[in-house]
Amino acid sequence: MSDKEPAIKPWGGRFSEATDQFVERFTASVSFDQRLYHHDINGSLAHAAMLAKVGVLSEDELKQIQTGLEEIRSEIEAGEFNWSVSLEDVHMNIEARLTDKIGITGKKLHTGRSRNDQVATDIRLYLRDEIGSICSEITRLQQGLVALARREADTIMPGFTHLQTAQPVSFGHHMLAWNEMLERDFGRLQDCAARLNQSPLGAAALAGTTYPIDREYSAQLLGFDRPTENSLDSVSDRDFAIEFAAAGSLIMTHLSRFSEELVLWTSAQFNFIDLPDRFCTGSSIMPQKKNPDVPELIRGKVGRVNGHLISLLTLMKSQPLAYNKDNQEDKEPLFDVIDTLKDSLKAYADMVPAITVNADVTREAAMRGFSTATDLADYLVRKGLPFRDAHEVVGKSVAYGIAQSKDLSEMSLEELQQFSADIADDVFDVLTLEGSINARNHIGGTAPAQVRAAADRAETRLQQR
């Protein structure tokens, strides 16, 4: 069917003139909702099976519909399906093609349902599958982080607060912090998937249907946990899309934080890590440049996902029950959130295992900034000094070190003892970087033994998914 040919609208019975061509194009959604075709066909197959079960369709009619829909699926996947703007959306395009193929039986498929519950069902089915794909990419990224953490458990780097050197930490410990963020992201998506896994099919336009349908059966065929409870809410609810977009915004926020650190760490000023050339680009004018474009771009993409979340919230904020045409605007933001998440997570899952850590550089950086000052304060507390007095002693020691251009570990015992007589030879056990990180040997601490144990626990969780 060509867009130049007038289409007979399935709803055109009460209209006396054709739809204005601009209005037809303006209100059509087929240009973007055709990606729902697979789930639309699956929903129609389940609906047809249910209609046959309750006696609305004969077995022969069911077989005709099943065969026709599968042939249409093949046409679409082969790129041979002619999408028509005149038929507005994915649902009417498929239904019209089915009627072309099998005749009047195709017109019986829509018995007991509306496009309102049909699209609500399609989006849930589609999003459920996409959440599964996104969770797989999160898992792959986590596996890369855990492996990197294990590999770099003994690598020392400066830990920062306010982007100032704070205390030495294991590089692996830092990677596991990222893993914890993703663990929460995975859990939020699982929660979202559980809440959306209810079937609106059978709610029809808004009030249900007079046909003797079996909603439990169609829900079961489609893998839903149960039918939705209220027909009005069933067709108008988009909470699941908003919840997904909110979870997506958090995922992108985490990836943006990762990206900020990678951009810093790859700079000449930090030089903590190196990214493979395949994840970077050069400059058209400066031949020495190796730009971390992948993390930079992902850092920027958080804006579009946050914007889509606000779009969906705004879309729904003033809608009366039940379905309104406004809801057509839910798909493009939702689809773009999905695409952005999948691409960004794939890029990170591919990139993280290939990170090279410049361990000598990170260790030297941890030596700057008096990163073991807290260890000296803790040492003095163990000697019996009140913490606030110990804090003052260490502050004076640091001031002296700044004046002398010496780290605490580089000072002699005599130099340290001028600030406190409680300091003895054993102080150097805690002033070394290795001594500092090994001393934090508890769950959640940065000691290499704890990093390996945490990596083991994380790996076990990932294997149990």
C-alpha positions as CSV (number, residue, x, y, z in Angstrom):
1,M,0.0,0.0,0.0
2,S,1.4,3.4,-0.9
3,D,1.0,6.6,1.2
4,K,-0.3,8.2,-2.0
5,E,-3.3,5.9,-2.0
6,P,-6.2,6.8,0.4
7,A,-6.4,4.3,3.2
8,I,-9.7,3.1,4.6
9,K,-9.5,3.8,8.3
10,P,-10.7,1.1,10.6
11,W,-12.3,3.9,12.6
12,G,-13.7,5.9,9.6
13,G,-17.3,4.9,9.8
14,R,-18.6,8.0,11.5
15,F,-16.4,10.4,9.4
16,S,-17.7,12.3,6.4
17,E,-14.4,13.5,5.0
18,A,-10.8,12.3,4.8
19,T,-8.2,13.2,7.3
20,D,-6.2,16.3,6.3
21,Q,-2.8,15.1,4.9
22,F,-0.9,17.2,7.3
23,V,-2.9,16.0,10.3
24,E,-2.4,12.5,9.1
25,R,1.3,12.9,9.1
26,F,1.3,14.9,12.3
27,T,-0.7,12.4,14.3
28,A,0.9,9.2,12.8
29,S,3.4,7.3,14.9
30,V,4.4,4.5,12.6
31,S,7.7,6.1,11.8
32,F,8.9,5.3,15.3
33,D,6.5,2.7,16.8
34,Q,7.2,0.2,14.0
35,R,10.0,-1.1,16.2
36,L,7.2,-2.7,18.3
37,Y,6.2,-5.0,15.5
38,H,7.6,-8.2,17.1
39,H,5.8,-7.6,20.3
40,D,2.6,-6.4,18.6
41,I,2.5,-9.7,16.6
42,N,3.1,-11.7,19.8
43,G,0.4,-9.8,21.6
44,S,-2.0,-10.5,18.7
45,L,-1.1,-14.2,18.6
46,A,-1.9,-14.5,22.3
47,H,-5.2,-12.5,21.9
48,A,-6.2,-14.7,19.0
49,A,-5.5,-17.9,21.0
50,M,-7.6,-16.6,23.8
51,L,-10.5,-15.7,21.5
52,A,-10.3,-19.2,20.1
53,K,-10.2,-20.7,23.7
54,V,-13.5,-18.8,24.6
55,G,-15.2,-19.6,21.3
56,V,-15.1,-16.2,19.6
57,L,-12.8,-17.6,16.9
58,S,-13.0,-21.1,15.3
59,E,-9.8,-23.2,15.2
60,D,-9.6,-22.7,11.4
61,E,-9.8,-18.9,11.9
62,L,-7.1,-19.1,14.6
63,K,-4.8,-21.0,12.2
64,Q,-5.4,-18.4,9.5
65,I,-4.5,-15.6,11.8
66,Q,-1.5,-17.4,13.2
67,T,-0.1,-18.2,9.7
68,G,-0.9,-14.6,8.4
69,L,0.8,-12.9,11.4
70,E,3.9,-15.1,11.1
71,E,4.2,-14.3,7.4
72,I,3.9,-10.6,8.2
73,R,6.7,-11.0,10.8
74,S,8.9,-12.5,8.1
75,E,8.0,-9.7,5.7
76,I,9.0,-7.1,8.2
77,E,12.3,-8.8,9.1
78,A,13.2,-9.2,5.5
79,G,12.5,-5.5,4.9
80,E,9.7,-6.3,2.5
81,F,6.8,-4.8,4.5
82,N,5.4,-1.5,3.2
83,W,4.7,0.8,6.2
84,S,2.0,3.3,5.5
85,V,1.6,6.7,7.3
86,S,-2.0,6.6,6.3
87,L,-2.5,3.7,8.6
88,E,-1.1,5.7,11.4
89,D,0.7,3.2,13.6
90,V,2.3,-0.3,13.8
91,H,-1.0,-1.8,15.0
92,M,-3.2,-0.7,12.1
93,N,-0.4,-1.4,9.5
94,I,-0.2,-5.0,10.7
95,E,-3.9,-5.5,11.0
96,A,-4.5,-4.1,7.5
97,R,-1.9,-6.3,6.0
98,L,-3.4,-9.3,7.8
99,T,-6.8,-8.5,6.3
100,D,-5.2,-8.2,2.8
101,K,-3.7,-11.7,3.3
102,I,-6.5,-13.7,4.9
103,G,-9.6,-11.6,4.2
104,I,-12.5,-11.1,6.6
105,T,-11.0,-13.3,9.2
106,G,-8.3,-10.7,9.7
107,K,-11.0,-8.2,10.7
108,K,-12.0,-10.5,13.6
109,L,-8.7,-10.3,15.4
110,H,-9.5,-7.0,17.0
111,T,-12.6,-8.4,18.7
112,G,-12.5,-7.6,22.5
113,R,-9.6,-5.3,22.4
114,S,-8.7,-1.7,21.6
115,R,-5.5,0.0,20.4
116,N,-5.4,1.4,23.9
117,D,-4.8,-1.9,25.6
118,Q,-2.9,-3.2,22.6
119,V,-0.2,-0.5,22.8
120,A,0.0,-0.7,26.5
121,T,0.7,-4.4,26.2
122,D,3.2,-3.9,23.4
123,I,5.2,-1.4,25.3
124,R,5.4,-3.5,28.4
125,L,6.5,-6.5,26.3
126,Y,9.1,-4.5,24.5
127,L,10.4,-2.8,27.6
128,R,10.6,-6.1,29.5
129,D,12.8,-7.5,26.8
130,E,14.9,-4.4,26.6
131,I,15.4,-4.4,30.4
132,G,16.8,-7.9,30.0
133,S,19.3,-6.8,27.4
134,I,20.3,-3.7,29.4
135,C,20.8,-5.9,32.5
136,S,23.0,-8.2,30.5
137,E,25.2,-5.3,29.5
138,I,25.4,-4.1,33.1
139,T,26.4,-7.6,34.2
140,R,29.1,-7.7,31.4
141,L,30.4,-4.3,32.6
142,Q,30.5,-5.5,36.2
143,Q,32.4,-8.6,35.2
144,G,35.0,-6.4,33.6
145,L,35.2,-4.2,36.7
146,V,35.5,-7.1,39.1
147,A,38.3,-8.6,37.0
148,L,40.1,-5.3,36.8
149,A,39.7,-4.9,40.6
150,R,41.2,-8.3,41.2
151,R,44.1,-7.6,38.8
152,E,44.9,-4.2,40.4
153,A,44.2,-5.1,44.1
154,D,47.8,-4.3,45.1
155,T,48.1,-1.2,43.0
156,I,48.1,2.0,45.1
157,M,46.6,5.2,44.1
158,P,45.5,8.4,45.9
159,G,41.9,8.4,47.2
160,F,40.4,11.9,46.8
161,T,37.9,14.1,48.6
162,H,37.2,17.5,47.0
163,L,39.6,16.2,44.3
164,Q,42.4,16.7,46.8
165,T,44.6,13.8,47.9
166,A,43.0,12.3,51.0
167,Q,44.2,8.7,51.8
168,P,45.9,6.0,49.7
169,V,43.6,3.3,48.4
170,S,43.8,0.2,46.2
171,F,43.0,0.8,42.6
172,G,41.0,-2.3,42.8
173,H,39.0,-0.9,45.7
174,H,38.2,2.1,43.5
175,M,36.9,-0.2,40.7
176,L,34.7,-2.0,43.2
177,A,33.1,1.3,44.2
178,W,31.9,1.6,40.6
179,N,30.7,-2.0,40.7
180,E,28.5,-1.2,43.8
181,M,26.8,1.6,41.9
182,L,26.0,-0.8,39.0
183,E,24.8,-3.4,41.5
184,R,22.1,-1.0,42.7
185,D,21.3,0.0,39.1
186,F,20.8,-3.7,38.2
187,G,18.5,-4.1,41.2
188,R,16.4,-1.1,40.3
189,L,15.9,-2.4,36.8
190,Q,14.8,-5.8,38.2
191,D,12.3,-4.0,40.4
192,C,11.0,-2.1,37.5
193,A,10.6,-5.2,35.4
194,A,8.7,-7.0,38.2
195,R,6.2,-4.1,38.5
196,L,5.6,-3.7,34.7
197,N,5.1,-7.5,34.3
198,Q,1.3,-7.3,34.4
199,S,-0.9,-7.6,31.3
200,P,-3.3,-4.8,30.2
201,L,-4.6,-6.9,27.4
202,G,-8.4,-7.2,27.7
203,A,-8.9,-3.8,29.3
204,A,-10.0,-2.7,25.8
205,A,-10.6,1.0,25.3
206,L,-11.0,1.8,29.0
207,A,-13.9,-0.2,30.5
208,G,-13.2,-3.8,29.5
209,T,-15.3,-5.7,27.0
210,T,-18.6,-7.6,26.8
211,Y,-17.0,-10.6,25.2
212,P,-16.3,-13.6,27.5
213,I,-12.5,-13.1,27.4
214,D,-10.0,-14.9,29.6
215,R,-7.4,-12.3,30.6
216,E,-5.5,-14.8,32.8
217,Y,-4.9,-17.0,29.8
218,S,-3.6,-14.3,27.5
219,A,-1.4,-13.0,30.3
220,Q,0.0,-16.5,30.8
221,L,0.7,-16.9,27.1
222,L,2.7,-13.6,27.1
223,G,4.7,-14.4,30.2
224,F,3.0,-11.8,32.4
225,D,2.7,-12.6,36.1
226,R,-1.0,-11.6,36.1
227,P,-3.5,-9.3,34.4
228,T,-3.8,-5.7,35.6
229,E,-6.6,-5.0,38.1
230,N,-8.3,-1.9,36.7
231,S,-9.2,-1.3,33.1
232,L,-9.0,2.5,33.4
233,D,-5.5,2.4,34.9
234,S,-4.5,-0.4,32.5
235,V,-4.7,1.7,29.4
236,S,-3.5,5.0,30.8
237,D,-0.7,3.9,33.1
238,R,2.9,4.9,32.0
239,D,4.4,4.7,35.5
240,F,6.6,1.8,34.3
241,A,8.1,3.9,31.6
242,I,8.8,6.8,34.0
243,E,10.3,4.4,36.5
244,F,12.5,2.9,33.8
245,A,13.6,6.4,32.7
246,A,14.4,7.3,36.3
247,A,16.5,4.2,36.7
248,G,18.1,5.0,33.4
249,S,19.0,8.5,34.6
250,L,20.8,7.0,37.6
251,I,22.7,4.6,35.4
252,M,23.8,7.4,33.1
253,T,24.7,9.5,36.2
254,H,27.0,6.7,37.3
255,L,28.5,6.3,33.9
256,S,29.0,10.0,33.7
257,R,30.9,9.9,37.1
258,F,33.0,7.1,35.7
259,S,33.6,9.1,32.6
260,E,34.8,12.2,34.5
261,E,37.4,10.1,36.3
262,L,38.6,8.4,33.1
263,V,38.9,11.7,31.4
264,L,41.0,13.1,34.2
265,W,43.1,9.9,34.6
266,T,44.0,9.8,30.9
267,S,45.2,13.4,30.9
268,A,48.9,14.2,30.9
269,Q,48.5,15.8,34.3
270,F,47.3,12.6,35.9
271,N,48.5,9.8,33.5
272,F,47.0,7.2,35.8
273,I,45.6,5.0,33.0
274,D,45.8,4.4,29.3
275,L,42.8,3.6,27.0
276,P,43.3,1.6,23.9
277,D,43.4,3.6,20.6
278,R,40.2,2.0,19.4
279,F,38.3,4.0,22.1
280,C,39.9,7.3,21.4
281,T,40.2,9.8,18.5
282,G,42.7,12.4,17.4
283,S,42.8,16.0,16.5
284,S,42.5,17.4,13.0
285,I,45.2,20.0,13.8
286,M,47.2,18.8,16.8
287,P,48.9,15.5,15.9
288,Q,49.9,14.6,19.4
289,K,46.4,14.4,20.7
290,K,44.7,11.2,21.9
291,N,41.2,12.3,23.0
292,P,39.0,10.1,25.3
293,D,36.0,10.6,23.2
294,V,34.0,7.6,24.4
295,P,33.9,8.6,28.0
296,E,33.4,12.3,27.1
297,L,30.4,11.5,24.9
298,I,28.9,9.3,27.5
299,R,29.4,12.0,30.1
300,G,27.4,14.2,27.8
301,K,24.6,11.8,27.0
302,V,23.3,11.9,30.6
303,G,21.7,15.2,29.6
304,R,19.4,13.6,27.0
305,V,18.3,10.8,29.3
306,N,17.6,13.2,32.2
307,G,15.6,15.3,29.7
308,H,13.6,12.3,28.6
309,L,12.7,11.6,32.2
310,I,11.4,15.1,32.6
311,S,9.5,14.8,29.3
312,L,7.7,11.7,30.5
313,L,6.9,13.2,33.9
314,T,5.5,16.3,32.2
315,L,3.6,14.2,29.7
316,M,1.6,12.5,32.4
317,K,1.2,15.2,35.0
318,S,-2.1,16.6,33.8
319,Q,-3.8,13.7,32.0
320,P,-7.3,12.8,33.1
321,L,-8.3,9.1,32.9
322,A,-8.2,7.2,30.7
323,Y,-6.2,7.1,27.5
324,N,-5.3,10.4,25.7
325,K,-3.5,11.0,22.4
326,D,-0.8,12.7,24.5
327,N,0.4,9.2,25.3
328,Q,1.7,8.8,21.8
329,E,4.6,11.1,23.0
330,D,5.8,8.4,25.4
331,K,7.5,6.3,22.8
332,E,10.3,8.4,21.4
333,P,11.7,9.5,24.8
334,L,11.4,5.9,26.0
335,F,13.0,4.4,22.9
336,D,15.9,6.9,23.1
337,V,16.6,6.2,26.7
338,I,16.8,2.5,25.8
339,D,19.1,3.1,22.9
340,T,21.3,5.4,24.8
341,L,21.6,3.1,27.8
342,K,22.4,0.0,25.6
343,D,25.1,1.9,23.6
344,S,26.7,3.5,26.6
345,L,26.8,0.3,28.6
346,K,28.2,-1.6,25.6
347,A,30.9,0.9,25.1
348,Y,31.9,0.7,28.8
349,A,31.7,-3.1,28.9
350,D,34.0,-3.3,25.9
351,M,36.4,-0.6,27.2
352,V,36.9,-1.4,30.9
353,P,38.7,-4.7,30.5
354,A,41.2,-3.0,28.2
355,I,42.2,-0.3,30.7
356,T,45.9,-0.2,31.4
357,V,46.9,1.1,34.8
358,N,50.2,3.1,35.2
359,A,50.9,1.7,38.7
360,D,54.2,3.6,39.1
361,V,52.4,6.9,38.4
362,T,49.5,6.2,40.7
363,R,51.8,5.2,43.5
364,E,53.9,8.3,43.1
365,A,50.8,10.4,43.1
366,A,49.7,8.8,46.4
367,M,53.0,9.9,47.8
368,R,52.1,13.5,47.2
369,G,49.7,15.4,49.4
370,F,50.5,13.7,52.8
371,S,48.0,10.9,52.2
372,T,49.1,9.0,55.3
373,A,48.4,11.9,57.7
374,T,45.3,10.2,59.0
375,D,47.4,7.1,59.7
376,L,49.8,9.1,61.9
377,A,46.8,10.6,63.8
378,D,45.4,7.1,64.4
379,Y,48.9,6.0,65.5
380,L,49.0,8.7,68.1
381,V,45.5,7.9,69.3
382,R,46.6,4.3,69.9
383,K,49.5,5.7,71.9
384,G,46.9,7.4,74.2
385,L,46.6,10.9,72.8
386,P,43.1,12.3,72.3
387,F,42.1,12.4,68.7
388,R,41.8,16.2,68.5
389,D,45.3,16.6,70.0
390,A,46.6,14.0,67.6
391,H,44.9,16.0,64.8
392,E,46.8,19.1,65.8
393,V,50.1,17.3,66.1
394,V,49.8,15.9,62.6
395,G,48.7,19.3,61.2
396,K,51.9,20.8,62.5
397,S,53.9,17.9,61.0
398,V,52.3,18.5,57.6
399,A,53.0,22.2,57.8
400,Y,56.6,21.3,58.5
401,G,56.7,18.8,55.6
402,I,55.3,21.5,53.2
403,A,58.0,23.9,54.2
404,Q,60.7,21.2,53.9
405,S,59.2,19.6,50.7
406,K,59.1,16.2,52.6
407,D,56.4,13.6,52.9
408,L,55.7,12.3,56.4
409,S,57.3,9.0,55.4
410,E,60.5,10.8,54.3
411,M,61.0,12.6,57.6
412,S,63.5,11.2,60.2
413,L,62.4,10.0,63.5
414,E,63.9,13.0,65.1
415,E,62.0,15.4,62.9
416,L,58.7,13.7,63.8
417,Q,59.4,13.6,67.5
418,Q,59.7,17.4,67.6
419,F,55.9,17.3,67.3
420,S,55.2,14.5,69.8
421,A,57.4,12.5,72.2
422,D,54.9,9.6,71.7
423,I,56.2,8.9,68.2
424,A,58.6,5.9,68.1
425,D,60.4,3.8,65.5
426,D,57.2,1.8,64.8
427,V,55.6,4.9,63.3
428,F,57.1,4.1,59.9
429,D,55.0,0.9,59.7
430,V,52.0,3.1,59.3
431,L,53.5,5.9,57.3
432,T,54.2,3.8,54.2
433,L,51.5,3.5,51.6
434,E,51.4,-0.2,51.8
435,G,51.1,-0.1,55.6
436,S,48.3,2.4,55.3
437,I,46.1,0.4,52.9
438,N,46.9,-2.9,54.6
439,A,45.8,-1.5,58.0
440,R,42.3,-1.0,56.7
441,N,41.6,-4.7,56.8
442,H,37.9,-5.0,57.3
443,I,34.8,-5.5,55.2
444,G,34.5,-2.5,52.9
445,G,38.1,-1.5,53.6
446,T,40.8,-0.9,51.0
447,A,43.3,-3.6,52.2
448,P,44.2,-5.8,49.1
449,A,43.1,-8.9,51.0
450,Q,39.7,-7.3,51.5
451,V,39.6,-6.1,47.8
452,R,40.1,-9.7,46.7
453,A,37.5,-11.0,49.1
454,A,35.0,-8.3,47.9
455,A,35.8,-9.3,44.3
456,D,35.0,-12.9,45.2
457,R,31.7,-12.0,46.7
458,A,30.8,-9.8,43.7
459,E,31.7,-12.5,41.3
460,T,29.5,-15.0,43.1
461,R,26.6,-12.6,42.9
462,L,27.1,-12.1,39.2
463,Q,27.3,-15.9,38.6
464,Q,24.0,-16.4,40.5
465,R,22.1,-14.1,38.1
